[in-house]
């Protein structure tokens, strides 16, 4: 079985702390045995209804609230470093929120890596950390720190897949590769160079692992209004919580390029195999291209 290495990339561009695995405790900090709660699986809330006199109930859906997590750490003496310094390093690697005075700030990120996979989860403190020493830490050179964390986005994020296509002249057609190997529905992010683009907006059918474009919108596509050089390009995000159409500077351009169309099929279902979908462009500069970014979100560390 592959070794799973767990590390923490500190908030505010902090250093990497090795918590478990081959390099554990290099910084005097290590995950405590039995001190992990809420780490492995994203939280799930099932929604049910029951009519008066109904036998049983009716399933209505699933929601994924923010993730609550409690982690216990050993903080210990290291050569030339007292346990208090290890505890301070851990505490300063975590934050309650992004720094409002620094636009490029980042939250702490838990990172899980094996020989063939990598996933990460951004976390922030939800309560003050607790120090829970079993004995006098100054005598033993060791204490236990317990940290309560929240992940606003509860899914483990894997490596983003990017499929590209480039026109050889001012117009052309080709395909991009779409797939979703995860157990979570996937949103797409399109990045388009200037030109008049036609992109797919298909519906999917079939059992997990065998899904194909099918159903009412099996062949649906959208021809956008021209993406101008003044816009610098176009970003289309099918995540309903994000702006759908933005230019290269991040300005909302739905009225300019949407052409009265809307993205109908926003999700690629879980366990969708590699599928080629058509794209085309006219009125573009030679070499204009498209990038299709596919962010992989996973319900669990091993899903």
C-alpha positions as CSV (number, residue, x, y, z in Angstrom):
1,X,0.0,0.0,0.0
2,X,1.3,3.5,-0.9
3,X,2.5,5.6,2.0
4,X,0.2,8.6,2.7
5,X,2.2,11.8,3.6
6,X,0.2,14.5,5.3
7,X,1.6,18.1,5.5
8,X,0.3,21.6,6.3
9,X,1.2,24.6,4.1
10,X,1.1,27.5,6.5
11,X,-1.2,30.5,6.1
12,X,0.3,33.8,4.9
13,X,2.7,31.9,2.6
14,X,4.0,30.0,5.6
15,X,6.4,27.0,5.5
16,X,5.5,23.4,5.0
17,X,5.0,21.3,8.2
18,X,5.3,17.5,7.8
19,X,2.6,16.0,10.0
20,X,2.5,12.3,9.1
21,X,4.5,10.0,6.8
22,X,8.1,9.8,5.7
23,X,9.2,13.2,7.0
24,X,6.8,13.5,10.0
25,X,7.9,15.7,12.9
26,X,10.8,17.3,11.0
27,X,9.6,20.6,12.5
28,X,8.8,19.2,15.9
29,X,5.1,18.8,15.0
30,X,3.2,15.6,14.4
31,X,-0.4,14.4,14.1
32,X,-1.3,12.6,17.3
33,X,-2.6,9.0,17.1
34,X,-6.3,9.0,17.5
35,X,-6.4,12.7,17.2
36,X,-8.1,13.1,13.8
37,X,-11.8,13.9,13.5
38,X,-13.6,15.1,10.3
39,X,-10.5,14.6,8.2
40,X,-11.3,11.8,5.8
41,X,-14.8,12.4,4.3
42,X,-16.7,15.6,3.4
43,X,-19.8,16.1,5.5
44,X,-23.2,15.1,4.0
45,X,-26.7,16.1,5.0
46,X,-29.5,14.1,3.3
47,X,-32.9,15.8,2.9
48,X,-36.1,13.9,3.4
49,X,-39.8,14.7,3.4
50,X,-42.8,12.7,4.8
51,X,-46.4,13.5,3.9
52,X,-49.2,12.9,6.4
53,X,-50.0,9.2,6.6
54,X,-47.1,8.4,4.2
55,X,-45.4,5.1,5.0
56,X,-41.8,5.9,5.3
57,X,-40.3,9.0,3.7
58,X,-39.2,10.5,0.3
59,X,-35.6,11.4,-0.4
60,X,-35.3,15.0,-1.7
61,X,-31.5,15.5,-2.1
62,X,-28.1,16.0,-0.5
63,X,-26.4,19.1,0.8
64,X,-22.7,19.5,1.7
65,X,-22.2,22.0,4.5
66,X,-18.9,23.4,5.5
67,X,-16.5,20.8,7.0
68,X,-15.7,20.8,10.7
69,X,-12.5,19.2,11.7
70,X,-10.6,18.6,15.0
71,X,-6.9,17.7,14.9
72,X,-4.6,16.9,17.8
73,X,-0.8,17.5,17.4
74,X,2.2,16.5,19.3
75,X,4.5,19.5,19.7
76,X,7.9,18.6,21.0
77,X,11.5,19.6,21.6
78,X,13.9,19.4,18.7
79,X,17.6,19.9,18.7
80,X,18.1,23.6,19.5
81,X,14.3,24.2,19.5
82,X,12.1,24.1,22.6
83,X,8.6,22.6,22.5
84,X,7.1,26.1,23.0
85,X,8.7,27.2,19.7
86,X,7.2,24.2,17.9
87,X,3.8,25.1,19.4
88,X,4.2,28.7,18.3
89,X,5.2,27.6,14.8
90,X,2.0,25.5,14.5
91,X,-0.2,28.3,15.9
92,X,1.3,30.8,13.5
93,X,0.8,28.5,10.6
94,X,-3.0,28.7,11.1
95,X,-5.4,31.7,10.8
96,X,-9.0,32.5,11.5
97,X,-9.5,34.3,8.2
98,X,-7.7,35.9,5.3
99,X,-5.6,39.0,6.1
100,X,-7.8,42.0,5.1
101,X,-4.7,44.1,4.5
102,X,-3.1,41.7,2.0
103,X,-4.9,40.9,-1.2
104,X,-2.8,37.9,-2.0
105,X,-3.1,36.2,1.4
106,X,-3.8,32.5,1.6
107,X,-5.4,30.2,4.2
108,X,-3.5,27.2,5.6
109,X,-3.8,24.1,3.4
110,X,-3.8,20.5,4.4
111,X,-2.0,18.4,1.8
112,X,-2.2,14.6,1.3
113,X,0.2,12.9,-1.1
114,X,0.8,9.3,-2.1
115,X,2.9,7.9,-4.9
116,X,0.3,8.5,-7.5
117,X,-2.1,11.1,-6.1
118,X,-2.3,14.6,-4.5
119,X,-5.2,16.3,-2.7
120,X,-5.5,19.5,-0.6
121,X,-8.0,21.3,1.6
122,X,-7.9,24.9,2.7
123,X,-8.7,25.3,6.4
124,X,-9.1,28.1,9.0
125,X,-9.4,28.0,12.7
126,X,-13.0,28.1,14.1
127,X,-12.0,28.2,17.8
128,X,-9.0,29.1,19.8
129,X,-6.4,26.2,20.0
130,X,-6.1,24.3,23.3
131,X,-2.9,23.0,24.9
132,X,-3.5,19.7,26.6
133,X,-0.3,18.4,28.2
134,X,-0.5,14.9,29.8
135,X,2.4,15.9,32.1
136,X,4.6,18.9,32.8
137,X,5.7,19.8,29.2
138,X,8.8,21.6,30.4
139,X,9.9,18.4,32.0
140,X,8.9,16.0,29.2
141,X,9.6,18.4,26.3
142,X,6.3,17.6,24.8
143,X,2.7,18.8,24.8
144,X,-0.5,18.1,22.8
145,X,-2.2,20.9,21.0
146,X,-5.8,20.5,19.8
147,X,-7.0,22.6,17.0
148,X,-10.6,23.1,15.7
149,X,-10.8,23.9,12.0
150,X,-13.4,24.7,9.3
151,X,-13.2,24.2,5.5
152,X,-15.6,26.5,3.8
153,X,-15.2,24.3,0.6
154,X,-15.5,20.9,2.2
155,X,-14.1,18.7,-0.7
156,X,-10.5,17.6,-1.1
157,X,-9.2,19.2,-4.3
158,X,-7.0,17.2,-6.6
159,X,-4.9,18.2,-9.5
160,X,-6.7,20.3,-12.1
161,X,-6.9,18.7,-15.6
162,X,-6.5,21.1,-18.6
163,X,-7.5,20.2,-22.1
164,X,-6.5,22.5,-24.9
165,X,-7.2,23.1,-28.6
166,X,-5.7,25.6,-31.0
167,X,-6.9,26.8,-34.4
168,X,-4.3,26.6,-37.2
169,X,-5.8,29.7,-39.0
170,X,-8.5,32.3,-38.4
171,X,-11.1,29.6,-38.1
172,X,-11.3,26.0,-37.4
173,X,-12.9,23.2,-35.4
174,X,-11.6,20.5,-33.1
175,X,-12.3,18.8,-29.8
176,X,-11.4,19.1,-26.1
177,X,-11.3,16.2,-23.7
178,X,-13.7,16.1,-20.7
179,X,-13.7,13.6,-17.9
180,X,-14.7,13.4,-14.2
181,X,-13.1,10.5,-12.4
182,X,-14.3,11.8,-9.0
183,X,-17.3,11.1,-6.8
184,X,-18.4,14.8,-6.9
185,X,-20.2,16.6,-9.8
186,X,-17.7,18.8,-11.6
187,X,-18.0,22.3,-13.0
188,X,-16.1,23.5,-16.1
189,X,-14.0,26.6,-16.6
190,X,-13.4,27.7,-20.2
191,X,-10.7,30.2,-21.2
192,X,-11.1,31.5,-24.7
193,X,-8.9,33.7,-26.9
194,X,-10.6,36.5,-29.0
195,X,-12.8,35.2,-31.7
196,X,-16.4,34.0,-32.3
197,X,-16.6,30.6,-30.4
198,X,-19.1,27.7,-30.4
199,X,-18.7,25.6,-27.3
200,X,-20.6,22.5,-26.1
201,X,-23.3,22.5,-23.4
202,X,-24.4,18.9,-23.4
203,X,-26.4,16.8,-21.0
204,X,-25.2,13.4,-19.8
205,X,-26.7,9.9,-19.4
206,X,-25.6,6.4,-18.4
207,X,-24.4,4.6,-15.4
208,X,-21.2,5.6,-13.5
209,X,-18.1,4.9,-15.5
210,X,-20.1,4.6,-18.8
211,X,-21.7,8.1,-19.1
212,X,-22.0,9.7,-22.5
213,X,-23.7,12.8,-23.9
214,X,-27.4,12.0,-24.1
215,X,-30.9,13.1,-23.3
216,X,-32.6,16.3,-24.4
217,X,-29.4,18.3,-24.8
218,X,-27.0,15.6,-26.1
219,X,-25.9,17.7,-29.0
220,X,-26.5,21.2,-27.6
221,X,-23.9,23.9,-28.3
222,X,-23.7,27.7,-27.8
223,X,-22.4,30.2,-30.3
224,X,-21.2,33.2,-28.4
225,X,-21.1,36.8,-29.5
226,X,-17.5,37.8,-30.6
227,X,-14.9,37.9,-27.9
228,X,-13.0,41.1,-28.8
229,X,-9.3,41.9,-28.5
230,X,-10.4,44.7,-26.1
231,X,-11.7,42.0,-23.7
232,X,-8.4,40.2,-23.9
233,X,-10.2,36.9,-23.8
234,X,-13.1,35.3,-22.1
235,X,-13.5,33.1,-19.0
236,X,-16.7,31.0,-18.6
237,X,-17.3,29.4,-15.2
238,X,-20.2,27.0,-15.0
239,X,-20.1,27.0,-11.2
240,X,-23.4,28.6,-10.2
241,X,-21.8,30.4,-7.3
242,X,-19.4,32.2,-9.6
243,X,-19.8,34.8,-12.3
244,X,-20.5,33.0,-15.6
245,X,-18.9,35.3,-18.2
246,X,-15.8,37.5,-17.4
247,X,-13.2,39.1,-19.6
248,X,-9.5,38.7,-19.0
249,X,-9.6,41.5,-16.4
250,X,-12.4,39.9,-14.5
251,X,-15.2,42.3,-15.6
252,X,-18.7,40.9,-16.1
253,X,-19.4,40.6,-19.8
254,X,-22.5,38.4,-19.9
255,X,-24.4,41.0,-21.8
256,X,-21.7,41.4,-24.4
257,X,-20.9,37.8,-25.3
258,X,-23.7,35.7,-23.9
259,X,-25.8,36.3,-27.1
260,X,-29.0,35.6,-25.2
261,X,-27.8,32.1,-24.4
262,X,-27.3,30.5,-21.0
263,X,-25.3,27.6,-19.7
264,X,-28.0,24.9,-19.1
265,X,-25.9,21.8,-18.3
266,X,-23.5,23.2,-15.7
267,X,-22.3,19.9,-14.2
268,X,-20.3,16.9,-15.5
269,X,-21.5,13.9,-13.5
270,X,-19.2,11.9,-11.2
271,X,-17.4,8.9,-12.8
272,X,-17.6,10.3,-16.4
273,X,-15.0,8.7,-18.7
274,X,-12.9,10.7,-21.1
275,X,-15.1,12.1,-23.8
276,X,-14.3,14.3,-26.8
277,X,-16.6,17.4,-27.2
278,X,-16.5,19.7,-30.2
279,X,-15.4,23.3,-30.2
280,X,-15.0,25.8,-33.1
281,X,-14.0,29.4,-33.8
282,X,-14.2,32.0,-36.5
283,X,-12.9,35.5,-36.9
284,X,-9.9,34.8,-34.7
285,X,-6.2,35.5,-34.9
286,X,-4.1,32.6,-36.2
287,X,-3.3,30.3,-33.3
288,X,-6.3,31.3,-31.2
289,X,-7.0,28.6,-28.6
290,X,-9.2,27.3,-25.8
291,X,-8.3,25.9,-22.5
292,X,-10.8,23.8,-20.6
293,X,-9.9,23.6,-16.9
294,X,-11.4,20.7,-14.9
295,X,-11.0,21.1,-11.1
296,X,-11.1,17.7,-9.5
297,X,-13.0,17.7,-6.2
298,X,-13.2,14.5,-4.1
299,X,-15.5,13.6,-1.2
300,X,-12.8,11.7,0.6
301,X,-9.1,11.2,0.8
302,X,-9.3,7.9,-1.0
303,X,-12.7,8.3,-2.9
